[in-house]
Amino acid sequence: MIEFLQIVSAIGAPFPAVDQGYLLEARQMQALSLAVHIPLVCFGIAFPALVVFMEWLGQKTGQERYTVIAKRGSKGMITLPKLRDSLRDLKFEVKVEPEVAERARVPIERMVAIG
């Protein structure tokens, strides 16, 4: 570790020093993002897995109740056939106010410009 520090001090830091007055806010935003996304990801993985498990259980045991549970659960999920039908039939249109769309367009154009 000491050799690394000596090399860095000899050639200079790879990035210039920056003002980190916003560090607390950045950490708070990251914590909020993780607090929201971690449960959503868990639900997004567990729920479809539960639906698949119920479908399998219905197939294996022949009991209709498991298949009914799987069908009811899949109604709330976005499935590939639903996505295909939505794009083909142009239904479920999302309407966004023009000023919101303009604000959202700026970062998207930046990402496209980066490539």
Buried (B, 14 or more C-beta within 10 A) or exposed (E): EEEEEEEEEEEEEEEEEEEEEEEEEEEEEEEEEEEEEEEEEEEEEEBBEEBEEBBEBBEEEEEEEBBEBBEEBBEEEEEEEEEEEEEEEEEEEEEEEEEEEEEEEEEEEEEEEEE
